[in-house]
Amino acid sequence: MAELVAVIASTHHPFYYRASTSTGEDRPPFADEWVRKVEAFRETLTRARPDVLVMVGSDHFHQLWLDNMPQFLVGKAPFYDANFYNEEREFGLPRMVFSGQEDLSAYILREGLDAGFDLAFSNELRIDHSITCPIITLRPQNDLPIVPVYTNIFAPPLPQPKRFVQLGRTIRQLVESWPSDQRVAVIGTGHLSLELGGPRQFGPHGPDPEFDRRAVEWISTGDLEGCLSEVTLDSLWEPGNATHGFMDFMLMMGVAGEGKKADYVDTYDLFHTMEAYFTWYPAGGEGS
């Protein structure tokens, strides 16, 4: 059976690539510390020595729109193109191509259906920065095949937070039952408190530092019960109008397991948002 060697959750700030590659007067003052933190975080994946990456993210109305909005979608293509034009224009993100792990995609789809998740799929999925950004930060050489899993955090009606947790638990079960000798890392990205286009968008930190503090505590300690008792679809509007992306963090807590403390935790307060980085090693140790 396949081995789950790392569970990794982080934010996916689209400006990291431009900030980290800028030089001279164009380089922002926070870039060097941001790069230092990301490079330390990257080592947590490198040490796990994965063969394949399951990538959890959310399409930002790029390919998925109101005419066809699946709640949970798995890509099952041999290759994936990225990014979209506006991401290249606004964030300086490069065009990228990813190899797909079709066998694992097919297994997750078949077994996921039988486990009670009516997963959508796409053979022509183009992916955006919720998946490309963690590749840029964690595996910039882009040398591993991926299985993209997209969740709906933008277009109501949304799944309940508990459904994200249930999907996380199911993904772990499916990865660990996959009849393969591959080493698999599951990587998911979401948001802490976040405001887009609203009055709290461009503050010195995230729009709700208290929510961010509690969120980091829930994630780092694996406190799923406490998190689920407080987080609802309605409550997530209060920290910022885009904070529903936190449910992808809750999905990753489901992958990691109830009460499982993160083996690596780091944060960085940037303009308008808090960056957060978490790694769990399910087998114990560092990617054993």
Residue pairs with C-beta under 8 A, 6 or more apart in sequence:
1 176
1 177
1 178
1 179
1 180
2 104
2 175
2 176
2 177
2 178
2 179
2 180
2 181
2 182
2 183
2 184
3 176
3 182
3 183
3 184
3 283
4 172
4 175
4 176
4 184
4 185
4 186
4 282
4 283
5 48
5 49
5 50
5 183
5 184
5 185
5 281
5 282
5 283
5 287
5 288
6 44
6 45
6 48
6 50
6 185
6 186
6 187
6 279
6 280
6 281
6 282
6 287
7 172
7 185
7 186
7 252
7 255
7 256
7 279
7 280
7 281
7 282
8 44
8 45
8 134
8 138
8 185
8 186
8 187
8 188
8 252
8 278
8 279
8 280
9 187
9 188
9 189
9 190
9 219
9 248
9 249
9 252
9 253
9 256
9 276
9 277
9 278
10 41
10 134
10 137
10 138
10 187
10 189
10 275
10 276
10 277
10 278
11 189
11 190
11 191
11 192
11 273
11 274
11 275
11 276
11 277
12 57
12 129
12 130
12 131
12 133
12 134
12 189
12 190
13 133
13 270
13 273
13 275
14 87
14 90
14 91
14 93
14 129
14 133
15 91
16 34
16 38
16 133
16 136
16 137
17 91
17 92
17 93
17 94
17 133
17 136
18 91
18 92
18 93
19 27
19 28
19 30
19 31
19 34
19 35
20 31
20 34
20 35
20 38
21 92
22 28
22 31
30 270
30 271
33 268
34 268
34 270
34 275
37 266
37 268
37 275
37 277
38 137
38 277
40 266
41 137
41 138
41 264
41 266
41 277
41 279
42 137
42 138
42 139
42 140
44 263
44 264
44 279
44 286
44 287
45 138
45 139
45 185
45 187
45 279
47 286
47 287
48 183
48 185
48 281
48 286
48 287
49 183
49 287
50 144
50 183
50 184
50 185
51 144
51 182
51 183
51 184
52 101
52 104
52 144
52 145
52 146
52 147
52 182
52 183
52 184
52 185
53 135
53 139
53 144
53 145
53 146
53 147
53 184
53 185
53 186
53 187
54 104
54 108
54 146
54 147
54 149
54 171
54 175
54 184
54 185
54 186
54 187
55 131
55 134
55 135
55 146
55 147
55 148
55 149
55 187
55 188
56 149
56 150
56 151
56 171
56 186
56 187
56 188
56 189
56 248
56 251
56 252
57 127
57 128
57 130
57 131
57 134
57 148
57 149
57 150
57 151
57 188
57 189
57 248
58 130
58 150
58 151
58 152
58 153
58 154
58 190
58 245
58 248
59 127
59 128
59 130
59 150
60 128
60 129
60 130
60 154
61 154
61 155
62 84
62 87
62 126
62 128
63 125
63 126
63 128
64 70
64 73
64 150
64 152
66 155
69 152
69 155
70 120
70 150
70 152
71 120
71 151
71 152
71 158
71 159
72 117
72 119
72 120
72 149
72 150
72 151
72 152
72 159
72 167
73 119
73 120
73 121
73 122
73 125
73 149
73 150
74 105
74 108
74 109
74 112
74 119
74 120
74 121
74 122
74 147
74 148
74 149
74 150
75 100
75 105
75 121
75 122
75 125
75 127
75 147
75 148
75 149
75 150
76 100
76 102
76 105
76 106
76 109
76 121
76 122
76 123
77 100
77 102
77 122
77 123
77 124
77 125
78 99
78 100
78 102
79 97
79 98
79 99
79 100
80 97
80 98
80 100
80 125
80 126
80 127
80 146
80 148
81 95
81 96
81 97
81 126
81 127
82 95
82 96
82 97
82 98
82 126
82 127
82 128
82 131
82 132
83 93
83 94
83 95
83 96
83 127
83 128
83 129
83 132
84 126
84 128
87 93
87 128
87 129
87 132
88 94
88 95
91 129
93 129
93 132
93 133
93 136
96 132
96 135
96 142
98 127
98 135
98 142
98 145
98 146
99 144
99 145
99 146
100 145
100 146
100 147
100 148
101 145
101 146
101 147
103 180
104 147
104 175
104 178
104 180
104 182
104 184
105 121
105 147
107 174
107 178
108 119
108 147
108 149
108 171
108 174
108 175
109 119
109 121
111 174
111 177
112 119
112 170
112 174
113 119
115 170
115 173
115 174
116 170
117 167
117 170
125 148
125 150
127 148
130 189
131 146
131 148
131 189
133 189
134 187
134 189
135 142
135 146
138 187
149 171
151 159
151 164
151 167
151 247
151 248
151 251
152 158
152 159
153 190
153 244
153 245
153 247
153 248
154 244
158 233
158 244
158 247
159 247
160 232
160 233
161 227
161 228
161 231
161 232
161 233
161 247
161 250
162 228
164 247
164 248
164 250
164 251
164 254
165 224
165 228
165 250
165 251
165 253
165 254
166 254
167 251
167 254
168 188
168 250
168 251
168 252
168 253
168 254
168 255
168 256
169 254
169 255
169 257
171 186
171 251
171 254
171 255
172 186
172 254
172 255
172 257
172 282
175 184
175 186
178 184
186 252
186 255
188 248
188 249
188 251
188 252
188 255
189 248
190 245
190 246
190 247
190 248
190 249
190 251
190 252
191 242
191 243
191 244
191 245
191 246
191 248
191 249
191 273
192 206
192 211
192 212
192 215
192 216
192 239
192 243
192 246
192 249
192 273
192 274
192 276
193 206
193 207
193 208
193 209
193 211
193 212
193 215
193 239
193 240
193 243
193 273
193 274
194 206
194 207
194 239
194 240
194 241
194 242
194 243
194 245
194 272
194 273
195 201
195 207
195 240
195 241
195 242
195 272
196 240
196 241
196 242
197 241
198 207
198 240
198 241
200 207
200 240
201 207
201 272
202 271
202 272
203 271
203 272
204 269
204 271
205 212
205 269
205 270
205 271
205 272
205 273
205 274
206 212
206 239
206 240
206 269
206 272
206 273
206 274
207 239
207 240
207 272
208 238
208 239
208 240
208 243
209 274
211 238
211 239
211 243
212 239
212 267
212 274
212 276
214 230
215 246
215 249
215 276
216 265
216 267
216 274
216 276
217 223
218 224
218 226
218 227
218 253
219 249
219 252
219 253
219 262
219 265
219 276
219 278
220 261
220 262
220 265
220 278
221 259
221 261
221 262
222 253
222 256
222 257
222 258
222 259
222 260
222 261
222 262
223 259
224 250
224 253
224 254
224 258
224 259
225 258
227 250
227 253
228 250
231 246
231 247
231 250
233 244
236 243
236 244
236 246
236 247
237 243
252 278
256 262
256 280
256 282
257 280
257 282
260 280
260 282
262 278
262 279
262 280
263 279
263 280
263 281
263 286
264 277
264 278
264 279
265 277
265 278
266 276
266 277
267 274
267 275
267 276
267 277
268 274
268 275
268 276
269 275
281 287
281 288
